[in-house]
Amino acid sequence: MATTSKQRLALAICDFLSTSLTDGTLQAEDKDEIEIAINCIGGAFGVDPSDKEAVSQAIGSQNLLQIYSVYEKLKNSGGAAASKSTSSSSAGGPAAPPSSTPAGSSKGVPTEEQKKQAEALKSKGNAAMAQKDYATAIDFYTQALDINPGNAVYLSNRAAAYSANRDHASAKTDAEAAVALDPQYTKAWSRLGLARFALGDAKGSMEAYQKGIEYEGNGGSEAMKKGFETAKRRVEELAAEEADAAAATSRGGPGGAGGTPSLADLAGMFGGGGRGGGGGGGMPDFSAIMNNPMFASMAQNLMSNPDTMANLMNNPRLREMANQFGSGGGLPDIGSLMSDPSIAEMARNMMGGAGRGGGAPGAGN
């Protein structure tokens, strides 16, 4: 019970703030901040803004806004008018009409009866959650919040229902409101972490779980730590993927898309362009070569194995042969070339494994 003038004034201020939520002075989105302000004022002055009897005794027949309106009139009316107004008021003359809303009801601070109704609706929501009827659970939690909008537990529970119903954006909104109202209610941090993770915000999820661990104390619960580790691992995976993508972009490489060598690159090593017609200096006609069924089959096997193509392009013997041929030295001795085990193995792979028992095909000079 308020025993001092300052405590009664604190209750009057809380009543004014609560009334402003219901008379259209403030918007619906301001409710959370006003509820926090009311709770802070009540705690600082040691009064209970939800005590209907205490509020009624503090404000009497006129609320704070009406009293302040009288003050403004007195201030602006001058000495004589102020004296007349004061006299009329003290003699029981007409005063400003009392608030149309009874103190303690429908003002943002629910009565004890309203709190019981909200708790009953929350219990129904919990039962619906147990039955996995998430839409019904959301409806019951919403009804409870209509009665008691400043309850972090109701907001957190509805966030859980939204997450279960895969509406992660709404879950995030409710969880953020819950932690703003009561940061020590750690379940709300856990539900915020889950919602952010589901929305792809791994870093924000990790931060929410970290807050939950801090408020839980003693290193946090196993569930909270597990959520934090999951989010942290995803953050690290994303960072690694970005690093790999950047490295791949900087590497580039010869050949076709993604840096894989193509037959055109192989033809280029020997000075051929693959467009038909022999090149200068006795260079081969690669278009004519590809009309040969055997070489066409070799090319298909080669193109189906990018690693073999890359090894072929990087083989030092083959590059030496290409340089000799490109400088007009004529075709190489294929028999000598096939004596290189790595080239012989690549040739067998290109032939699909055939020709292991026969000799290497000859080549004329």
Residue frames as qw, qx, qy, qz and C-alpha x, y, z in Angstrom:
[[0.000, 0.888, 0.460, 0.000, 0.00, 0.00, 0.00],
 [0.377, 0.525, -0.036, 0.762, 1.24, 3.48, -0.89],
 [0.476, -0.665, -0.444, 0.366, 1.95, 5.45, 2.30],
 [0.293, -0.475, 0.047, 0.828, 3.75, 8.56, 1.01],
 [0.402, 0.755, 0.085, -0.510, 2.82, 11.31, -1.43],
 [0.131, 0.583, -0.670, -0.440, 5.57, 10.23, -3.79],
 [0.228, 0.023, 0.971, 0.071, 4.35, 6.63, -3.83],
 [0.416, 0.610, 0.584, -0.339, 0.80, 7.81, -4.55],
 [0.301, 0.761, -0.239, -0.522, 2.14, 10.01, -7.35],
 [0.066, -0.353, 0.878, 0.316, 4.05, 7.01, -8.75],
 [0.337, 0.321, 0.880, -0.090, 0.81, 5.02, -8.80],
 [0.374, 0.757, 0.252, -0.473, -0.98, 7.91, -10.50],
 [0.155, 0.641, -0.563, -0.498, 1.72, 8.01, -13.19],
 [0.174, -0.069, 0.969, 0.163, 1.40, 4.25, -13.73],
 [0.384, 0.549, 0.682, -0.294, -2.37, 4.65, -14.02],
 [0.313, 0.770, -0.099, -0.547, -1.92, 7.41, -16.60],
 [0.043, 0.455, -0.793, -0.404, 0.42, 5.25, -18.66],
 [0.267, 0.170, 0.948, -0.018, -1.94, 2.29, -18.49],
 [0.389, 0.678, 0.454, -0.427, -4.93, 4.40, -19.50],
 [0.201, 0.696, -0.371, -0.582, -2.97, 5.80, -22.45],
 [0.128, -0.171, 0.929, 0.304, -2.71, 2.28, -23.84],
 [0.194, 0.421, 0.885, -0.037, -6.49, 1.84, -23.95],
 [0.208, 0.774, 0.359, -0.478, -7.81, 5.29, -24.83],
 [0.652, 0.675, 0.251, 0.238, -5.98, 5.59, -28.15],
 [0.138, -0.947, 0.240, 0.165, -3.25, 7.93, -26.92],
 [0.233, -0.555, 0.759, 0.247, -0.59, 5.31, -27.64],
 [0.688, 0.323, -0.495, -0.421, -0.36, 2.78, -30.44],
 [0.970, -0.188, -0.004, -0.151, -0.57, -0.98, -29.92],
 [0.805, 0.333, -0.314, 0.376, 3.11, -1.43, -30.76],
 [0.029, 0.651, -0.411, 0.637, 4.00, 0.79, -27.76],
 [0.809, -0.485, -0.131, -0.306, 2.54, -1.68, -25.26],
 [0.879, -0.050, -0.309, 0.359, 5.74, -3.55, -24.49],
 [0.365, 0.365, -0.270, 0.813, 7.72, -0.41, -23.71],
 [0.401, -0.558, 0.045, -0.725, 4.93, 1.04, -21.53],
 [0.896, -0.360, -0.235, -0.110, 4.57, -2.20, -19.58],
 [0.739, 0.080, -0.328, 0.583, 8.30, -2.19, -18.89],
 [0.067, 0.474, -0.177, 0.860, 8.13, 1.45, -17.76],
 [0.652, -0.537, -0.094, -0.527, 5.22, 0.71, -15.40],
 [0.918, -0.241, -0.275, 0.153, 7.04, -2.24, -13.86],
 [0.559, 0.250, -0.283, 0.739, 10.19, -0.17, -13.41],
 [0.196, -0.542, 0.106, -0.810, 8.34, 2.70, -11.72],
 [0.808, -0.461, -0.167, -0.327, 6.49, 0.30, -9.43],
 [0.876, -0.092, -0.299, 0.366, 9.70, -1.45, -8.44],
 [0.374, 0.389, -0.236, 0.808, 11.61, 1.79, -7.86],
 [0.297, -0.453, 0.170, -0.823, 8.94, 3.28, -5.55],
 [0.003, -0.026, 0.927, -0.374, 7.95, 0.03, -3.88],
 [0.565, 0.235, 0.312, -0.727, 4.34, 0.03, -5.08],
 [0.367, 0.153, 0.895, 0.201, 2.20, -2.44, -7.01],
 [0.255, 0.189, -0.269, -0.909, 0.58, -0.84, -10.08],
 [0.394, -0.167, -0.809, -0.402, -1.71, -3.88, -10.42],
 [0.138, -0.346, -0.766, 0.523, -3.22, -3.27, -6.94],
 [0.044, -0.608, -0.544, -0.577, -6.61, -1.85, -7.90],
 [0.427, -0.807, -0.396, 0.101, -7.43, -0.61, -4.41],
 [0.522, -0.461, 0.026, 0.717, -4.09, 1.16, -3.98],
 [0.244, 0.210, 0.429, 0.844, -4.43, 2.90, -7.36],
 [0.190, -0.727, -0.554, -0.359, -8.00, 3.99, -6.54],
 [0.485, -0.768, -0.256, 0.331, -6.88, 5.51, -3.24],
 [0.505, -0.240, 0.183, 0.809, -3.93, 7.24, -4.90],
 [0.123, 0.223, 0.444, 0.859, -5.87, 9.02, -7.65],
 [0.209, 0.351, 0.503, -0.761, -9.19, 9.58, -5.88],
 [0.524, 0.629, 0.505, -0.274, -12.01, 10.86, -8.09],
 [0.452, 0.861, -0.147, -0.182, -9.70, 12.42, -10.69],
 [0.913, 0.057, 0.113, 0.387, -6.87, 10.85, -12.57],
 [0.509, -0.416, 0.138, 0.740, -3.51, 12.48, -13.20],
 [0.264, 0.310, 0.495, 0.768, -4.46, 13.87, -16.61],
 [0.184, -0.805, -0.485, -0.286, -7.56, 15.58, -15.20],
 [0.514, -0.736, -0.142, 0.417, -5.58, 17.06, -12.32],
 [0.469, -0.183, 0.297, 0.811, -2.95, 18.37, -14.73],
 [0.119, 0.574, 0.543, 0.601, -5.68, 19.89, -16.93],
 [0.333, -0.879, -0.340, 0.024, -6.96, 21.81, -13.90],
 [0.557, -0.524, 0.083, 0.639, -3.43, 22.98, -13.18],
 [0.374, 0.174, 0.440, 0.798, -3.03, 24.28, -16.73],
 [0.076, -0.770, -0.491, -0.400, -6.31, 26.20, -16.51],
 [0.478, -0.817, -0.188, 0.264, -5.28, 27.74, -13.22],
 [0.571, -0.286, 0.227, 0.735, -1.92, 28.67, -14.62],
 [0.250, 0.277, 0.491, 0.787, -3.40, 30.41, -17.65],
 [0.140, -0.764, -0.586, -0.230, -6.41, 32.08, -16.06],
 [0.066, 0.611, -0.186, 0.766, -4.59, 34.63, -13.88],
 [0.083, 0.131, -0.721, 0.676, -4.72, 35.26, -10.14],
 [0.504, 0.008, 0.291, -0.813, -8.42, 36.10, -9.68],
 [0.801, 0.144, -0.360, -0.457, -9.69, 33.39, -11.98],
 [0.512, 0.201, -0.805, 0.222, -7.35, 30.93, -10.35],
 [0.124, -0.093, 0.661, -0.734, -8.67, 31.89, -6.94],
 [0.668, 0.083, 0.057, -0.737, -12.27, 31.54, -8.12],
 [0.754, 0.200, -0.581, -0.233, -11.60, 28.18, -9.67],
 [0.318, 0.176, -0.825, 0.432, -9.89, 26.95, -6.52],
 [0.339, -0.039, 0.487, -0.804, -12.73, 28.18, -4.34],
 [0.759, 0.124, -0.169, -0.616, -15.36, 26.54, -6.50],
 [0.669, 0.206, -0.714, -0.016, -13.48, 23.29, -6.50],
 [0.172, 0.124, -0.786, 0.580, -12.95, 23.25, -2.75],
 [0.454, 0.024, 0.346, -0.821, -16.63, 24.09, -2.14],
 [0.494, 0.176, 0.846, -0.097, -17.74, 21.00, -3.96],
 [0.479, 0.614, -0.078, -0.623, -18.53, 22.72, -7.26],
 [0.912, 0.393, 0.071, -0.092, -18.49, 20.90, -10.61],
 [0.374, -0.607, 0.623, 0.322, -15.21, 19.22, -11.37],
 [0.381, 0.422, -0.685, -0.456, -13.85, 17.50, -14.40],
 [0.920, -0.055, -0.073, -0.381, -15.62, 14.20, -15.06],
 [0.597, -0.478, 0.644, 0.026, -13.93, 11.11, -13.67],
 [0.081, 0.357, -0.836, -0.410, -12.25, 8.55, -15.87],
 [0.795, 0.083, -0.146, -0.583, -14.74, 6.37, -17.71],
 [0.763, 0.169, -0.623, 0.045, -12.52, 3.31, -17.15],
 [0.746, -0.655, 0.020, -0.114, -12.50, 1.86, -13.62],
 [0.048, -0.778, 0.623, -0.073, -9.05, 1.81, -12.07],
 [0.420, -0.361, 0.831, -0.056, -7.15, -1.40, -12.50],
 [0.682, 0.307, 0.662, -0.049, -9.24, -2.89, -15.32],
 [0.645, 0.621, 0.363, 0.258, -8.48, -2.98, -19.05],
 [0.006, -0.982, 0.157, 0.109, -5.59, -0.58, -18.63],
 [0.549, 0.612, -0.548, 0.156, -2.70, -2.81, -19.65],
 [0.017, -0.304, 0.831, -0.465, -2.27, -3.97, -16.03],
 [0.574, -0.263, -0.659, -0.409, -4.75, -6.85, -15.68],
 [0.611, -0.499, 0.281, -0.546, -6.75, -7.56, -12.56],
 [0.324, -0.310, 0.881, -0.147, -6.21, -10.76, -10.60],
 [0.726, 0.332, 0.517, -0.309, -9.32, -12.22, -12.22],
 [0.614, 0.733, -0.194, -0.220, -8.00, -11.35, -15.66],
 [0.019, 0.621, -0.783, -0.002, -4.66, -12.93, -14.83],
 [0.563, -0.041, 0.798, -0.211, -6.45, -16.15, -13.92],
 [0.738, 0.571, 0.229, -0.277, -8.29, -16.09, -17.23],
 [0.394, 0.773, -0.479, -0.134, -5.03, -15.57, -19.11],
 [0.239, -0.442, 0.859, -0.095, -3.37, -18.46, -17.23],
 [0.710, 0.212, 0.620, -0.258, -6.28, -20.74, -18.11],
 [0.672, 0.711, -0.046, -0.204, -5.90, -19.82, -21.79],
 [0.119, 0.707, -0.696, -0.036, -2.15, -20.45, -21.60],
 [0.502, -0.189, 0.827, -0.170, -2.82, -23.92, -20.15],
 [0.765, 0.478, 0.366, -0.230, -5.15, -24.67, -23.04],
 [0.453, 0.802, -0.365, -0.135, -2.43, -23.54, -25.42],
 [0.179, -0.538, 0.822, -0.056, 0.06, -25.88, -23.72],
 [0.682, 0.109, 0.692, -0.208, -2.39, -28.78, -24.09],
 [0.701, 0.680, 0.073, -0.200, -2.82, -28.00, -27.79],
 [0.189, 0.761, -0.617, -0.067, 0.97, -27.96, -28.20],
 [0.447, -0.290, 0.837, -0.122, 1.17, -31.41, -26.60],
 [0.710, 0.394, 0.565, -0.148, -1.33, -32.62, -29.20],
 [0.392, -0.099, 0.521, 0.752, 0.71, -30.92, -31.95],
 [0.190, 0.791, 0.550, 0.188, -2.29, -28.74, -32.80],
 [0.446, -0.134, -0.054, 0.883, -0.11, -25.70, -33.33],
 [0.057, -0.448, -0.349, -0.821, -2.73, -23.42, -34.90],
 [0.545, -0.686, -0.435, -0.207, -5.04, -23.89, -31.91],
 [0.657, -0.404, -0.253, 0.584, -2.14, -23.33, -29.51],
 [0.278, 0.157, 0.118, 0.940, -1.29, -20.05, -31.25],
 [0.287, -0.599, -0.413, -0.623, -4.93, -18.96, -30.91],
 [0.649, -0.648, -0.387, 0.091, -5.04, -19.67, -27.17],
 [0.577, -0.252, -0.115, 0.769, -1.72, -17.91, -26.52],
 [0.107, 0.358, 0.258, 0.891, -2.96, -14.93, -28.54],
 [0.451, -0.694, -0.419, -0.373, -6.10, -14.73, -26.40],
 [0.685, -0.526, -0.284, 0.415, -3.96, -14.83, -23.25],
 [0.441, -0.025, 0.062, 0.895, -1.81, -12.02, -24.62],
 [0.105, -0.605, -0.382, -0.691, -4.88, -9.93, -25.39],
 [0.586, -0.747, -0.304, -0.080, -5.61, -10.00, -21.66],
 [0.578, -0.735, 0.188, 0.300, -2.03, -9.70, -20.44],
 [0.680, 0.716, -0.081, 0.137, 0.17, -8.36, -23.27],
 [0.026, 0.832, -0.506, 0.227, 3.19, -7.83, -21.05],
 [0.843, -0.341, 0.403, -0.102, 3.70, -11.49, -20.19],
 [0.140, 0.644, -0.702, -0.269, 7.01, -12.81, -21.54],
 [0.416, -0.075, 0.904, -0.060, 6.01, -16.44, -20.93],
 [0.626, 0.560, 0.465, -0.281, 2.95, -16.15, -23.20],
 [0.399, 0.813, -0.296, -0.305, 5.05, -14.53, -25.92],
 [0.095, -0.510, 0.847, 0.117, 7.73, -17.18, -25.63],
 [0.539, 0.148, 0.815, -0.151, 5.17, -19.99, -25.75],
 [0.615, 0.697, 0.224, -0.293, 3.56, -18.51, -28.83],
 [0.191, 0.750, -0.574, -0.267, 7.01, -18.22, -30.42],
 [0.322, -0.229, 0.918, 0.025, 7.47, -21.96, -29.83],
 [0.600, 0.452, 0.620, -0.226, 4.10, -22.66, -31.44],
 [0.456, 0.815, -0.133, -0.333, 4.96, -20.48, -34.43],
 [0.013, -0.592, 0.781, 0.200, 8.28, -22.33, -34.86],
 [0.454, 0.041, 0.887, -0.072, 6.54, -25.69, -34.69],
 [0.556, 0.660, 0.457, -0.218, 4.09, -24.42, -37.31],
 [0.635, 0.154, 0.370, 0.660, 7.08, -23.31, -39.48],
 [0.110, 0.925, 0.194, 0.307, 6.22, -19.61, -39.22],
 [0.715, -0.178, -0.221, 0.639, 9.72, -18.68, -38.17],
 [0.162, 0.448, 0.041, 0.878, 9.39, -14.96, -38.88],
 [0.523, -0.656, -0.174, -0.515, 6.50, -14.64, -36.40],
 [0.853, -0.372, -0.272, 0.246, 8.41, -16.81, -33.92],
 [0.546, 0.156, -0.146, 0.810, 11.37, -14.43, -34.14],
 [0.134, -0.580, -0.083, -0.799, 9.14, -11.40, -33.53],
 [0.720, -0.600, -0.209, -0.277, 7.52, -12.93, -30.43],
 [0.842, -0.215, -0.235, 0.436, 10.82, -14.20, -29.02],
 [0.368, 0.332, -0.101, 0.863, 12.46, -10.79, -29.45],
 [0.376, -0.629, -0.092, -0.674, 9.51, -9.15, -27.63],
 [0.846, -0.461, -0.267, -0.017, 9.77, -11.74, -24.84],
 [0.730, -0.075, -0.222, 0.642, 13.49, -11.17, -24.19],
 [0.097, 0.490, -0.017, 0.866, 12.91, -7.40, -24.24],
 [0.591, -0.620, -0.151, -0.492, 10.25, -7.79, -21.54],
 [0.761, -0.569, 0.295, -0.105, 12.17, -10.27, -19.41],
 [0.475, 0.652, -0.591, -0.006, 15.75, -11.02, -20.49],
 [0.249, -0.405, 0.826, -0.303, 16.14, -13.42, -17.56],
 [0.841, 0.167, 0.379, -0.348, 13.47, -15.74, -18.98],
 [0.222, -0.492, 0.732, 0.416, 15.98, -17.95, -20.75],
 [0.560, 0.332, 0.755, 0.073, 13.50, -20.07, -22.71],
 [0.395, 0.871, 0.169, -0.239, 12.79, -16.98, -24.79],
 [0.036, -0.750, 0.561, 0.349, 16.48, -16.73, -25.75],
 [0.441, -0.089, 0.874, 0.183, 16.46, -20.38, -26.79],
 [0.504, 0.608, 0.611, -0.052, 13.38, -19.84, -28.95],
 [0.225, 0.909, -0.134, -0.325, 14.91, -16.74, -30.48],
 [0.233, -0.530, 0.747, 0.329, 18.03, -18.74, -31.33],
 [0.500, 0.216, 0.832, 0.105, 15.94, -21.44, -33.01],
 [0.432, 0.805, 0.360, -0.189, 13.90, -18.94, -35.03],
 [0.087, 0.858, -0.362, -0.354, 16.96, -17.05, -36.25],
 [0.352, -0.310, 0.837, 0.283, 18.71, -20.29, -37.22],
 [0.515, 0.441, 0.734, 0.018, 15.66, -21.44, -39.20],
 [0.341, 0.907, 0.154, -0.195, 15.66, -18.08, -41.02],
 [0.776, 0.466, -0.027, 0.425, 19.30, -18.55, -42.05],
 [0.026, -0.869, 0.279, -0.407, 20.77, -16.10, -39.52],
 [0.856, -0.104, -0.431, 0.267, 23.32, -18.46, -37.97],
 [0.351, 0.263, -0.375, 0.817, 25.34, -15.65, -36.40],
 [0.401, -0.419, 0.076, -0.811, 22.25, -14.07, -34.82],
 [0.877, -0.275, -0.335, -0.210, 21.22, -17.52, -33.58],
 [0.708, 0.054, -0.471, 0.524, 24.60, -18.05, -31.96],
 [0.043, 0.347, -0.284, 0.893, 24.34, -14.66, -30.23],
 [0.652, -0.408, -0.107, -0.630, 20.86, -15.49, -28.86],
 [0.899, -0.198, -0.384, 0.069, 22.02, -18.82, -27.44],
 [0.498, 0.221, -0.421, 0.725, 25.07, -17.10, -25.94],
 [0.280, -0.432, 0.158, -0.843, 22.77, -14.65, -24.13],
 [0.839, -0.327, -0.236, -0.365, 20.71, -17.55, -22.84],
 [0.803, -0.004, -0.453, 0.388, 23.83, -19.26, -21.51],
 [0.209, 0.333, -0.347, 0.851, 24.90, -16.05, -19.76],
 [0.500, -0.400, 0.077, -0.765, 21.52, -15.58, -18.07],
 [0.898, -0.219, -0.356, -0.141, 21.29, -19.24, -17.06],
 [0.292, -0.768, 0.525, -0.223, 24.68, -19.07, -15.37],
 [0.699, -0.327, 0.636, -0.026, 26.95, -22.00, -14.46],
 [0.197, -0.267, 0.794, 0.510, 27.91, -22.49, -18.10],
 [0.562, 0.188, -0.262, -0.762, 24.34, -22.86, -19.30],
 [0.822, 0.031, 0.475, -0.311, 22.07, -25.88, -19.76],
 [0.503, -0.091, 0.767, 0.388, 22.91, -28.73, -22.11],
 [0.449, 0.673, 0.579, 0.102, 20.09, -27.74, -24.47],
 [0.094, 0.972, -0.015, -0.213, 21.29, -24.14, -24.65],
 [0.326, -0.622, 0.598, 0.386, 24.90, -25.18, -25.21],
 [0.560, 0.189, 0.755, 0.283, 23.87, -27.64, -27.91],
 [0.367, 0.855, 0.367, -0.003, 21.97, -24.90, -29.73],
 [0.092, -0.910, 0.276, 0.296, 24.97, -22.57, -29.46],
 [0.460, -0.359, 0.718, 0.378, 27.37, -25.22, -30.82],
 [0.550, 0.476, 0.660, 0.186, 25.05, -26.01, -33.74],
 [0.244, 0.956, 0.150, -0.066, 24.81, -22.33, -34.69],
 [0.268, -0.790, 0.449, 0.319, 28.56, -21.83, -34.24],
 [0.586, -0.064, 0.731, 0.344, 29.33, -24.80, -36.47],
 [0.483, 0.705, 0.497, 0.149, 27.09, -23.39, -39.19],
 [0.017, 0.974, -0.112, -0.195, 28.82, -19.99, -38.94],
 [0.408, -0.553, 0.634, 0.355, 32.18, -21.71, -39.40],
 [0.600, 0.274, 0.706, 0.258, 30.87, -23.75, -42.36],
 [0.354, 0.892, 0.282, 0.002, 29.62, -20.62, -44.09],
 [0.145, -0.888, 0.346, 0.267, 32.96, -18.91, -43.54],
 [0.526, -0.265, 0.731, 0.344, 34.80, -21.92, -45.00],
 [0.556, 0.551, 0.600, 0.165, 32.49, -22.02, -48.03],
 [0.192, 0.974, 0.036, -0.114, 33.09, -18.34, -48.69],
 [0.310, -0.712, 0.548, 0.310, 36.85, -18.86, -48.42],
 [0.596, 0.045, 0.747, 0.290, 36.73, -21.83, -50.81],
 [0.471, 0.768, 0.429, 0.064, 34.66, -19.89, -53.32],
 [0.020, 0.961, -0.193, -0.197, 37.07, -16.95, -53.19],
 [0.443, -0.491, 0.676, 0.325, 40.06, -19.27, -53.65],
 [0.609, 0.328, 0.689, 0.218, 38.43, -21.03, -56.60],
 [0.339, 0.914, 0.217, -0.042, 37.68, -17.68, -58.24],
 [0.123, -0.882, 0.389, 0.237, 41.25, -16.47, -57.80],
 [0.597, -0.238, 0.708, 0.294, 42.74, -19.72, -59.15],
 [0.575, 0.592, -0.192, -0.531, 40.85, -19.74, -62.44],
 [0.602, -0.189, 0.747, 0.209, 42.60, -22.12, -64.89],
 [0.141, 0.280, -0.638, -0.704, 42.88, -23.07, -68.56],
 [0.010, 0.190, 0.960, 0.206, 40.24, -24.75, -70.62],
 [0.265, -0.528, -0.608, -0.531, 36.48, -24.80, -70.47],
 [0.462, -0.692, -0.050, -0.553, 34.09, -23.79, -67.73],
 [0.801, -0.586, 0.097, -0.078, 35.50, -24.19, -64.22],
 [0.124, -0.767, 0.621, 0.101, 39.09, -24.49, -65.52],
 [0.820, -0.019, 0.572, 0.027, 38.67, -28.06, -66.89],
 [0.068, -0.424, 0.639, 0.638, 40.88, -28.67, -70.01],
 [0.762, 0.448, 0.269, -0.383, 39.04, -29.50, -73.23],
 [0.804, 0.220, 0.425, 0.353, 39.96, -31.21, -76.50],
 [0.354, 0.903, 0.060, 0.237, 40.42, -27.76, -78.01],
 [0.329, -0.863, 0.383, 0.013, 43.17, -27.09, -75.43],
 [0.777, -0.206, 0.546, 0.238, 44.81, -30.41, -76.32],
 [0.664, 0.600, 0.323, 0.309, 44.62, -29.57, -80.03],
 [0.064, 0.987, -0.099, 0.110, 46.11, -26.15, -79.29],
 [0.616, -0.617, 0.439, 0.218, 49.15, -27.80, -77.75],
 [0.668, 0.039, 0.601, 0.437, 49.91, -29.34, -81.17],
 [0.045, -0.291, 0.316, 0.902, 49.05, -26.20, -83.11],
 [0.043, -0.354, -0.823, -0.443, 45.70, -27.54, -84.38],
 [0.258, -0.062, 0.164, -0.950, 42.50, -25.54, -84.16],
 [0.284, 0.248, 0.889, -0.261, 40.00, -28.36, -84.57],
 [0.449, 0.574, 0.169, -0.664, 38.22, -26.61, -87.43],
 [0.826, 0.431, 0.356, 0.074, 39.27, -28.87, -90.31],
 [0.510, 0.824, -0.165, 0.185, 42.07, -28.48, -92.83],
 [0.831, -0.120, -0.177, 0.513, 45.72, -29.18, -92.19],
 [0.230, -0.939, 0.036, 0.252, 47.80, -26.52, -90.54],
 [0.425, 0.819, -0.381, 0.067, 51.05, -25.15, -91.84],
 [0.034, -0.616, 0.764, -0.192, 54.26, -27.15, -91.41],
 [0.470, 0.049, -0.875, -0.103, 52.53, -30.55, -91.66],
 [0.292, -0.089, 0.625, -0.719, 50.23, -29.99, -88.69],
 [0.063, 0.238, 0.965, 0.095, 47.41, -32.57, -88.48],
 [0.389, -0.282, -0.333, -0.811, 43.80, -32.04, -89.52],
 [0.155, -0.036, 0.809, -0.566, 42.02, -32.62, -86.18],
 [0.670, 0.211, 0.103, -0.704, 38.61, -32.60, -87.84],
 [0.709, 0.306, -0.580, -0.258, 39.67, -35.52, -90.03],
 [0.191, 0.235, -0.881, 0.364, 41.16, -37.34, -87.03],
 [0.395, 0.034, 0.590, -0.703, 37.88, -37.09, -85.10],
 [0.752, 0.236, -0.219, -0.575, 36.05, -38.76, -88.03],
 [0.453, 0.248, -0.855, 0.051, 38.05, -41.90, -87.27],
 [0.744, -0.478, -0.327, -0.334, 35.79, -44.13, -85.05],
 [0.768, -0.165, -0.433, 0.442, 38.71, -45.23, -82.90],
 [0.275, 0.151, -0.233, 0.920, 39.83, -41.68, -82.14],
 [0.418, -0.467, -0.199, -0.753, 36.22, -40.58, -81.62],
 [0.805, -0.423, -0.414, -0.044, 35.82, -43.33, -78.98],
 [0.614, -0.047, -0.355, 0.703, 39.08, -42.26, -77.36],
 [0.001, 0.348, -0.037, 0.937, 37.87, -38.66, -77.24],
 [0.621, -0.514, -0.309, -0.505, 34.58, -39.68, -75.59],
 [0.806, -0.334, -0.406, 0.271, 36.41, -41.66, -72.92],
 [0.455, 0.118, -0.219, 0.855, 38.79, -38.78, -72.39],
 [0.189, -0.426, -0.068, -0.882, 36.05, -36.15, -72.03],
 [0.720, -0.503, -0.375, -0.294, 34.15, -38.34, -69.56],
 [0.781, -0.419, -0.227, 0.404, 37.16, -38.23, -67.22],
 [0.100, 0.970, -0.067, 0.211, 38.28, -34.63, -66.57],
 [0.594, -0.699, 0.370, 0.147, 41.09, -35.84, -64.27],
 [0.795, 0.079, 0.445, 0.404, 42.65, -37.86, -67.10],
 [0.419, 0.809, 0.200, 0.360, 42.41, -34.84, -69.42],
 [0.231, -0.951, 0.186, -0.084, 44.09, -32.63, -66.81],
 [0.735, -0.439, 0.445, 0.264, 46.89, -35.19, -66.26],
 [0.728, 0.404, 0.384, 0.399, 47.38, -35.44, -70.01],
 [0.218, 0.930, 0.064, 0.290, 47.69, -31.67, -70.38],
 [0.345, -0.876, 0.323, -0.094, 50.21, -31.51, -67.53],
 [0.942, -0.101, 0.209, 0.245, 52.39, -34.49, -68.57],
 [0.192, -0.780, 0.358, 0.477, 55.95, -33.19, -69.19],
 [0.450, -0.067, 0.761, 0.463, 56.70, -35.72, -71.97],
 [0.348, 0.674, 0.634, 0.151, 53.57, -34.74, -73.84],
 [0.021, 0.959, 0.058, -0.276, 54.35, -31.05, -73.48],
 [0.348, -0.545, 0.560, 0.517, 57.91, -31.65, -74.75],
 [0.437, 0.250, 0.778, 0.376, 56.48, -33.52, -77.74],
 [0.228, 0.863, 0.450, -0.044, 54.03, -30.69, -78.41],
 [0.128, -0.873, 0.196, 0.429, 56.81, -28.09, -78.33],
 [0.401, -0.269, 0.711, 0.511, 58.95, -30.18, -80.74],
 [0.374, 0.488, 0.743, 0.265, 56.05, -30.67, -83.10],
 [0.109, 0.926, 0.303, -0.196, 55.01, -27.03, -82.94],
 [0.167, -0.784, 0.356, 0.480, 58.50, -25.91, -83.90],
 [0.651, 0.598, -0.334, -0.326, 58.42, -28.03, -87.10],
 [0.195, -0.492, 0.848, -0.025, 60.19, -31.09, -85.74],
 [0.525, 0.065, -0.750, -0.397, 57.64, -33.48, -87.22],
 [0.826, -0.378, -0.163, -0.386, 55.50, -36.13, -85.53],
 [0.330, -0.621, 0.674, -0.226, 57.07, -37.86, -82.51],
 [0.388, 0.164, -0.905, -0.060, 58.07, -41.48, -82.21],
 [0.712, -0.386, -0.077, -0.581, 54.87, -42.91, -80.74],
 [0.872, -0.076, -0.464, 0.135, 56.66, -46.12, -79.71],
 [0.408, 0.192, -0.468, 0.760, 59.11, -44.09, -77.62],
 [0.331, -0.379, 0.110, -0.857, 56.26, -42.02, -76.20],
 [0.830, -0.295, -0.256, -0.398, 54.30, -45.13, -75.17],
 [0.676, 0.081, -0.609, 0.406, 57.31, -46.38, -73.24],
 [0.108, -0.301, 0.410, -0.854, 56.38, -43.77, -70.62],
 [0.128, -0.272, -0.938, 0.174, 54.21, -45.82, -68.17],
 [0.155, 0.465, 0.457, -0.742, 51.96, -42.89, -67.25],
 [0.377, 0.377, -0.328, -0.780, 51.21, -42.08, -70.91],
 [0.278, 0.023, -0.922, -0.267, 50.67, -45.76, -71.71],
 [0.008, -0.358, -0.840, 0.407, 48.19, -46.03, -68.82],
 [0.280, 0.489, 0.168, -0.809, 46.34, -42.91, -69.98],
 [0.336, 0.259, -0.644, -0.637, 46.19, -44.34, -73.50],
 [0.178, -0.168, -0.969, -0.015, 44.64, -47.56, -72.20],
 [0.111, 0.463, 0.605, -0.638, 42.08, -45.50, -70.25],
 [0.321, 0.442, -0.171, -0.820, 41.20, -43.50, -73.35],
 [0.376, 0.143, -0.800, -0.446, 40.73, -46.77, -75.28],
 [0.776, -0.283, -0.025, -0.563, 38.38, -47.99, -72.57],
 [0.681, -0.420, 0.589, -0.112, 40.85, -50.56, -71.34],
 [0.916, 0.379, 0.131, -0.009, 41.34, -52.20, -74.76],
 [0.583, 0.729, -0.295, 0.202, 44.63, -53.01, -76.47],
 [0.545, -0.730, 0.407, -0.063, 46.50, -54.26, -73.41],
 [0.849, -0.130, 0.464, 0.217, 47.94, -57.19, -75.31],
 [0.686, 0.612, 0.234, 0.315, 48.75, -55.55, -78.63],
 [0.537, -0.086, 0.025, 0.839, 51.52, -53.25, -79.64],
 [0.058, 0.681, 0.180, -0.707, 51.18, -49.53, -79.86],
 [0.623, 0.711, 0.323, 0.049, 49.95, -48.24, -83.19],
 [0.607, -0.077, 0.228, 0.757, 52.77, -47.12, -85.45],
 [0.181, 0.910, 0.152, -0.340, 53.16, -43.70, -86.95],
 [0.731, 0.413, 0.208, 0.503, 54.83, -42.74, -90.18],
 [0.344, -0.548, 0.016, 0.762, 57.35, -39.97, -90.45]]
